[in-house]
Each structure stands twice: as structure tokens, then as C-alpha cells.
Amino acid sequence: MHPLPPSSVSRGVALMIAAILLFTAMDATAKGLIGRYPAPQVIWVRFAGQLALVLAILGPRLGPVLRTRFPALHFWRSASQFGATTFFFLSLPHVGLAEATAIADLNPVLITLGAALFLGERLGPRRIAGVVVALAGAMIVIRPGAGVFTWWALLPVCCALSYATSALLTRKIGAQESVWASMVYAALFGTIVAGAALPLVWQPIAATDLWRFGLIACLGTGAQLCIIRSFSITEASVVAPFAYLGIVFAAFWGVVLFDQWPDRWTVIGALVIVGAGLYVWHRETRGARAPGPDVDRS
């Protein structure tokens, strides 16, 4: 595979960081709502809102966007994205936001390995080192055996598996189709599947909560747009370690919205995670600028 240009790497990393920031903001908003509304209702609003926004943006261009050469891949990508959102939202009443995010952030390991096994991307020592160090930082945050791992913690694990599958399928489709095709099909799938449960669980939405539901739709749509573009222009194994920043952002939202302050081990783990991400970005952009065999070892 040809090395990526530095500008592509930098844009991909920036889009990934923006996506993670928006995703964690959405998760924090959802955590507040799921305490008062059934999870399927919140999940439905997240996808139905995205569908409405995308349809409004596309307008008459919808027809050409829906014509796809990869209907099966879009179906499985949409299903895995829906699974990632559902598993994570269902865990929020039982697991802290930062802890659930840390467990779900096992996905960069799965993405990096999957990209090497299924997409033919390079799996050199630098990328492995970045993932392993970031994973060590995640373990510092969640501290196995300290009460974080309960049966409910299996839900963020399932989220990690689903998210990794979605990311790899996004990378597989890549730049071969419009980003809006993935946005429409994922939103349509989530709206239909979550909507099937609405007659059984629907609760009237208080007027004071309408803006929060609208915010979830906007944040989820923006996050999906950023992450699809990131995986489309940059190798999955390059941007995957930056997903660990979700722990940092989740801890921030926990402080701001729920007055849940991280302890010193969370801060230490977060610093390790940020350092690993910066290392991967530095080595990838430097390697892309330097021609020769060293590029292929990254």
C-alpha cells in the first residue's frame, strides 16, 4: 500500500478527534435523558433526528445518493453502528460515563487488528506500540478488579465489537461512495429498528427536554459525518488510537454535567492515552514525508 500524504493523515486525525468529542457529548446528554426516558426512545430520536437532518440537507439529491454498489455492506455497517449505539446507551444507567467509555475504547485494538487481517493495512511496530500504550492507559483508568467490571460492563464490550465492525466496513467502502449514502442508510436502519419498540415504551417528552433530544440528534449526526470522513481518507489503524481520547472527553463531561471528578489514576491514564495518540500522529506524518523503506515499517 502507498503511504498516505501528511495532509491526509492530519485531516483524518482531526476529524477523528472531532467525532470523539461529539460522540462523548452525545453520550453525556443521553445519560441524563435515559434516567427519565426508556433507552429505546432515546435511541430512536438519535437516529430519526439524523435521518431528518440528512434528508433536509440532501433534498433533491437524495435519489442519486441512495443508488449504491454495496447494499450488503451498507446493511451490515448500519446494523453494527446501531448495535454500538444501543449497547452503549443501555449501559449508561448502570456504568459511569467515563468507565463505560474506557471499556468501549477497547475498539482501537480490534480496529487495528481487523484492518491488518481484513483490509490489508500495515501492522508495523509503531502502530502496535501506539495501540498497546493507549490500551495500558485505558487499563489505568478502569483498573480491573476495582469494581468497574460488572455484568453490565459486558454492554460496552459489545459496543466495542460493534463499533470496530462499523469502522472497518466504513473503511472498506471508503471513498468509493458518497459519505451521505452511509449517513442515510445508517439513520434509516436505526429509525426502523428502534421505532419497532416505541409503541411498547413511549413516554411523553417534557417541553423542557425537547432541546436535549434535538441536541442528541445534531451531535450524533455531526459525529457520524466526521468519523465516516476520517475512515474514508485515512487508514483505520492510523486514526484508531485517537479513539482513546474518548476517555478524556467523557471524564470532562462527567465533571461539567454530573459533578463526577476523575481521581488521580484517571488523570494519569488520560495523559498516557494522549501521549500515545500524539506519538502515532507524529510518527505517521513524519513517515509520510520521508520516502524510502522506513515508511513501510511504520
C-alpha positions in Angstrom: 0.0 0.0 0.0 1.2 3.5 -0.8 2.0 5.8 2.2 -0.6 8.4 2.9 0.3 12.1 2.4 0.8 14.1 5.6 -2.2 16.3 4.9 -4.5 13.3 4.6 -3.2 11.9 7.9 -3.6 15.3 9.7 -7.2 15.7 8.4 -8.1 12.2 9.3 -6.8 12.6 12.8 -8.5 16.0 13.2 -11.8 14.5 12.0 -11.5 11.5 14.4 -10.9 13.8 17.4 -13.9 16.0 16.4 -16.0 12.8 16.1 -15.0 11.5 19.5 -15.7 14.9 21.1 -19.2 15.0 19.6 -19.9 11.3 20.4 -19.0 11.8 24.1 -21.1 14.9 24.3 -24.0 12.9 22.8 -23.4 10.1 25.3 -23.4 12.5 28.2 -26.6 14.1 27.0 -28.1 10.6 26.6 -27.1 9.6 30.1 -29.1 12.4 31.5 -32.2 11.5 29.4 -32.1 7.7 29.9 -32.6 8.3 33.6 -36.1 9.7 32.8 -37.0 8.0 29.5 -36.7 4.4 28.1 -33.5 3.8 26.3 -35.2 2.7 23.0 -37.0 6.0 22.9 -33.7 7.9 23.2 -32.0 5.7 20.6 -34.9 6.2 18.2 -34.7 10.0 18.5 -30.9 9.8 17.9 -31.4 8.0 14.5 -34.7 9.6 13.5 -33.2 13.0 14.1 -30.1 12.1 11.9 -32.4 10.9 9.2 -34.4 14.1 9.2 -31.3 16.3 9.2 -29.7 14.4 6.3 -32.9 14.4 4.2 -33.2 18.1 4.8 -29.6 18.6 3.7 -29.8 16.4 0.6 -33.2 17.5 -0.7 -33.4 16.6 -4.4 -30.0 14.9 -4.4 -31.4 12.0 -2.3 -32.1 9.8 -5.3 -28.6 9.6 -6.7 -27.2 9.2 -3.2 -29.3 6.1 -2.5 -28.0 4.3 -5.6 -25.2 2.1 -4.2 -23.0 -0.6 -5.4 -22.6 -2.0 -1.9 -26.1 -2.7 -0.5 -24.9 -5.6 1.7 -22.0 -3.7 3.2 -24.3 -0.7 3.9 -26.7 -3.1 5.7 -24.1 -4.6 7.9 -22.4 -1.3 8.6 -25.8 0.2 9.6 -26.6 -2.8 11.8 -23.2 -2.6 13.6 -23.5 1.2 14.1 -26.9 0.7 15.6 -25.6 -2.0 17.8 -22.7 0.2 19.1 -25.1 3.0 20.0 -27.7 0.6 21.6 -25.2 -1.3 23.7 -23.6 1.9 25.0 -26.9 3.7 25.8 -28.2 0.6 27.6 -25.1 0.5 29.8 -25.3 4.2 30.9 -27.8 3.7 33.8 -25.6 1.0 35.3 -22.0 2.1 34.5 -20.4 5.5 34.9 -19.9 7.5 31.8 -16.0 7.6 32.0 -15.9 3.9 32.9 -18.3 2.8 30.1 -16.3 4.9 27.6 -13.0 3.4 28.8 -14.3 -0.2 28.4 -15.8 0.6 25.0 -12.5 2.1 24.0 -11.1 -1.4 23.5 -12.2 -0.8 19.9 -8.9 0.6 18.6 -7.2 -2.7 19.3 -9.9 -4.5 17.4 -9.8 -2.0 14.6 -6.1 -2.1 14.2 -6.0 -5.9 14.2 -9.1 -6.1 11.9 -7.6 -3.6 9.4 -4.5 -5.8 9.1 -6.4 -9.0 8.8 -9.3 -8.0 6.5 -8.2 -4.8 4.8 -4.5 -5.5 4.2 -3.3 -2.4 6.1 0.2 -2.4 7.5 0.6 -3.5 11.1 4.1 -2.3 12.0 5.8 -1.8 15.4 4.9 1.9 15.7 1.2 1.4 15.2 1.2 -1.6 17.6 3.1 0.4 20.1 0.7 3.3 20.0 -2.3 0.9 20.4 -0.7 -1.0 23.3 0.4 2.1 25.2 -3.0 3.6 24.8 -4.6 0.4 25.9 -2.4 0.4 29.0 -3.6 4.0 29.7 -7.2 2.7 29.4 -6.4 -0.1 31.9 -5.0 2.5 34.3 -8.3 4.4 34.1 -10.7 1.4 34.6 -8.4 -0.6 37.0 -9.7 -4.1 36.5 -10.8 -5.6 39.8 -11.7 -2.2 41.3 -15.4 -2.7 40.8 -15.8 -1.4 37.3 -16.2 -4.8 35.7 -19.7 -6.0 36.5 -22.1 -7.9 34.2 -23.3 -4.6 32.9 -19.8 -3.9 31.7 -20.3 -6.5 29.0 -22.5 -4.0 27.2 -19.7 -1.6 26.5 -17.6 -4.6 25.4 -20.3 -5.4 22.9 -20.3 -1.8 21.9 -16.6 -2.0 21.2 -17.1 -5.0 18.9 -19.9 -3.4 17.0 -18.1 -0.1 16.7 -15.0 -1.8 15.3 -17.1 -3.7 12.8 -18.7 -0.5 11.7 -15.3 1.3 11.4 -13.8 -1.5 9.2 -16.9 -1.6 6.9 -16.7 2.2 6.6 -13.0 2.0 5.7 -13.9 -0.8 3.2 -16.5 1.3 1.4 -14.1 4.3 1.8 -14.1 6.9 -0.9 -15.9 4.7 -3.4 -19.3 6.2 -2.4 -20.6 9.4 -1.0 -20.4 9.9 2.7 -24.1 10.8 2.6 -25.0 7.3 1.5 -23.7 5.8 4.7 -25.4 8.6 6.7 -28.8 7.9 5.1 -28.7 4.1 5.3 -27.5 4.0 9.0 -30.1 6.5 10.0 -32.9 4.7 8.2 -31.9 1.4 9.7 -31.7 2.8 13.3 -35.0 4.6 12.9 -36.9 1.5 11.7 -35.4 -1.0 14.2 -35.7 1.3 17.3 -39.1 2.5 16.1 -40.4 -1.0 16.3 -40.2 -0.8 20.1 -41.7 2.6 20.5 -45.4 1.5 21.0 -44.3 -0.5 24.0 -42.1 2.1 25.7 -43.0 5.6 24.6 -43.3 8.2 27.2 -44.5 11.8 26.6 -41.5 14.2 26.3 -41.5 17.1 28.6 -41.2 20.5 26.9 -38.1 21.2 28.9 -36.4 18.1 27.4 -37.1 18.8 23.8 -33.9 20.7 23.2 -31.9 17.8 24.7 -33.4 15.3 22.3 -32.7 17.7 19.5 -29.1 18.1 20.7 -28.6 14.3 20.6 -29.7 14.2 17.0 -27.4 17.0 16.0 -24.4 15.7 17.9 -24.9 12.2 16.6 -25.2 13.4 13.0 -22.1 15.6 13.3 -20.1 12.8 14.9 -21.1 10.3 12.2 -20.2 12.7 9.4 -16.7 13.3 10.9 -15.9 9.7 11.6 -17.0 8.5 8.2 -14.8 11.1 6.5 -11.9 10.2 8.8 -12.0 6.5 8.0 -12.6 7.3 4.3 -9.4 9.4 3.8 -7.1 7.8 6.4 -6.1 4.2 7.2 -8.2 2.8 10.1 -5.1 1.7 12.0 -3.7 5.2 11.9 -6.7 7.0 13.4 -7.9 4.2 15.7 -5.7 5.1 18.7 -7.2 8.6 18.9 -10.5 7.0 19.9 -8.9 6.6 23.3 -9.4 10.4 23.8 -13.0 9.5 24.4 -12.0 8.6 28.0 -10.6 12.1 28.4 -13.6 13.8 27.0 -16.0 11.6 28.9 -14.2 12.5 32.1 -14.6 16.2 31.2 -18.3 15.8 30.6 -18.7 13.9 33.8 -17.2 16.8 35.7 -19.2 19.5 33.9 -22.6 17.8 33.8 -22.6 15.4 36.7 -20.0 16.7 39.1 -18.1 13.4 38.8 -14.4 14.3 39.3 -11.8 11.9 38.0 -9.3 10.5 40.5 -5.5 10.8 40.1 -5.4 7.4 38.3 -7.9 8.5 35.7 -5.8 11.6 35.1 -2.6 9.6 34.8 -4.2 7.1 32.4 -5.6 10.0 30.3 -2.1 11.5 30.0 -0.8 8.2 28.8 -3.6 7.9 26.2 -3.0 11.4 24.9 0.7 10.7 24.7 0.2 7.5 22.7 -2.1 9.3 20.3 0.4 12.1 19.7 3.1 9.6 19.2 1.2 7.8 16.5 0.3 11.1 14.8 3.9 12.3 14.9 5.4 9.1 13.5 2.8 8.7 10.8 3.1 12.3 9.5 6.9 12.1 9.7 7.0 8.7 8.0 4.7 10.0 5.2 7.2 12.8 4.5 10.2 10.6 4.5 10.5 8.4 1.3 12.1 5.1 1.5 11.8 1.7 3.2 11.3 3.3 6.7 7.8 4.3 5.6 6.7 0.7 5.3 7.9 -0.2 8.8 5.6 2.3 10.5 
